[in-house]
Amino acid sequence: MLLCIDIGNTNITFGLYEGEHLGHHWRIRTIHEKMPDEYGITMDQLFRHRGCRAEQVTGIAIASVVPPLTPVFVQVCKDYLGRTPLVVDAGVRTGVRIRYENARDVGADRVVDAVAVRAMYGVPACVVDFGTATTFDAVSAEGDYLGGAIAPGIGIASQALFERTAKLPRVELTRPPSVIGTNTTHSIQSGLLYGYVGLVEGMVARFKAVLGPETHVVGTGGLAEIIARETAVIDVVDPWLTLHGLRIVYELNQ
């Protein structure tokens, strides 16, 4: 089995593949202070809970946007799984040409998402990733990664409202009864949910103006389903897009 690991600023996702099939998958919180043994024990417990064994893992691929945690997980893979992982960086074959001014500035997850969307959904494409940041990535009709846009994520915006105001409470991100809130909680929920829907619709329209009206729009990340329910501009939601891209990249480098 192939183990794919996506290390993000808020969450770390794991997925076990048998061929092209994603079987067991997990999502845990990113904790920068954890030591390799702590993450190793966590991974071991996750495996055991699903009846998996370390020796079943024949390969590992990692995408990380948290540089301090990259060597931590490399050590975890060596110590607990007995494998040296493939870490996606500038020297790894992806099959996607990077048209960014400095290719090293592009997060590994954004490149891997481009690999996955090109292979699975077609191009041109716009990938909207609802993570710690909300990112929009453009893939040309030739399959090149062109660049994109980065906005604060919904979680960051919600947290900022709570921390930087005296009276606004922390709220759950859910659909309010009406777009016009009649209490503070519903007003914040409306602003966050429909505000980000408006952001997505506006940005997708601008991306399509450049890429073409046939552009495929793929949403991913933990909050993609919530936003996609409120707009028709997202064609498909794939919460495990980055893991799928990691699988493809791993196979390209064998």
N, C-alpha and C positions, 0 to 999 in steps of 0.2 A: 504494500500500500504506500501511496505517496502522501506525506503530511505537508500541508501548506499552511503557513503562518503569516498573518497580516498584522503588523505591530503599528497601531495607531496611537494618537495622543490621548484618546479617551478609552478605547477598547482594543483588545487583542482578540482576533478571531483565528480559530484553528479549523481545518477541514481535512478529513481522511478520504482519499480517492482510491477507488479500484477501477483502473482504466479511466474512462471519462466520467464515471459516476461518482458524485459527491455523496458519501455515506454519512458518517457521524460528523457533526460540526458543533463547535462551542464558541461562546463569546464571554470573555472575562474583562474585568476592569484593568486598565493600565495603571500600574503602581511603580513609579520610577525607583523607589527605594528598595524594592525587593531584590534579594540576592539570587544567584543562579539556582541554588538548592531549593529556595522557596518556590520559584517557578517550576523547577523540576518536579517537586513533590506535587504541586497542583496539577501538572500535566499527567503525572502518573495516576493520580486519583481520578481525573477525568477519563482516562483510558480504562481504568479498572471498572468504573461505573458502567461503561458501555461494553464491557467484556472484551476489550482490546488488549493486546500485549505489545510491548516495545519492539520485540523481535519481528513483528509483522510489518514494521515500517522499513521500506527498502530505499526510500529517498525523501529528502526534505527540501522545500523551497521557502524562502523568507523574503517578504517585502517589509521594509521598516521606514517610518518617517520619524523615529525617535532614536537618534544616533547613540545615546548612552545605553540603550537596551539591546542594540544589535549584537555586540559582543557577549552580552549576558545570555541571549538565546542561542548564539553559536555554541557557547559553553554548555548550556542545557542539552542541546542536541547531541553533543559529543558524550557528555557524562551519563545521560539518562536514556538515550536512544542508540548510542554507539555509531552515530552518523555525522559526517561533516555536511552542513547544509549548503545549498546554493543560495547565496545572498544576491538579490537583484540590485545591481549598481551599474555604473557606466560601462563596465567591461563585459557585461552579460549580453548574449545574443537575444534579442526580443523580436526581430523581424519588423519592427516599427522604426521608421526614420523620425528622429526628433528634430523639429524645426524651430525649437526654442533658441533664443540667442545664446544661452549657456545651458547645454543639455544637463549638466550636473546639478542645476538648480531645480530640475523637475523632480518632484517626489516620486519614489518608486511605485507607490500605489497608483498614481495618475498614469504612469507609463503602462503598468500592468492592466489597468482598466481599459486602456486603449487597445491593448493586445486582445483582451477578451471580447470587447464590443465589436472589433473588426471581424473576429473569427465567428462569433455567435449571432450577431444581429445585423451586420452589414454596415457599409459606409456610403456616404458621409454620416457622421454621428456626433451627437452631443451627449456626453456623460455628465449627469448631475449627481454629485456625491454629497449626501447629507451626513457629514461627520462633524468633528470638532469645528472645522470650517465647512462652509457650503461652497463646493468647487464646481466649476463648469469647464469641461475639457472638450476641445474640438479635434475631431479626426477627419481628415480630408477624404475625398472620393478615392484618392490613391492609397489611402491607409496610413498617411503620415500624421504624426502628432503635431498639431500646429501651435498649441498653447491653450490659454483659457482665461478664466477669471476666478478670483477668490474673494469670498465674502465671509463675514463672521457667521458661525453656525448658530442654529436656533438656540442651542443650549447656552452658548456664550451670551447671546442677547438676553435671554431670560435671566441668567445669573447676574448680568450687569444691572438690569432693572432692579433686582432684589437688593444688590449690594450698594448701589449708588443712589438710592432714593430712601427717604425716611419712612414712607407709609405703604409702599407697594409690596405685596407679599410674594413669596415664591409660589408658583402655580404649576399644576400638571398641564402638559401640552396635550390638550384634547379639544374637540370641536365644541364651541359654545352654542347655546340655544339659538343665538342670532348674531349676525355680524355686528349689530349695534348692541354692545354690552350694557346691561342695566345694573351691573354691580362691578366692583373693581376686578374681581377674579375673571369674570366673563369678558371684561374690556381688555385685559392683558392677553387672555387666550385668543381673542379675536385679532388683536394687533399682531401677535406672534404668528398664528396660523395663517391668516389671510394676508398678512404683510409678506410672509415668505412665499405664499402662493403667487402674489403679485410680482415678487422678485423673480421667481422662476419663470413665470409666463413672459415677463419683459425680457429677461436675458435669453431665453430660448428663441424668442422672436428675432432678436438681434443676431444671434448665432446663425439662424436659418437664413437671414438676409445675406450672410456671407457665404455659408456653406451650400445653400440651396434648399428649396422647399421640401425636397425628398429626404431631408436629414432625419435619421432615426434618433429618438431621444430616449435614453436609458437612465433610470433612476436607481441609485444604490445607496447603501448606508442605512443606519439604524432607523432613521426617521422618514425614509423614502415612502413607505406605505401611507403614512399619515398625510403627507403632502399630495401624493398621487391621487388619493381619494377626492381631492378638492379641485382637480384641474384635469383637463383633457390633453395637455401638451406633452405629458410623459407617456410614451408609447408602451413601455414595459418596465416593471420593477424587478430587479435582480439583486437581492440583498447580499449574495455571495459572489458578485462579479469579480472582485479582486482575487478571491481564492481560485476562481476558474482561470483567470489570467495567469496566475502563478503556475497552475498545472501546465498550461500551454508553454510558458517560458521554460519550465523545467524540461519538458520534452524536447524543446528546441536545442537545449544545451547538452543533450546526451549523445 
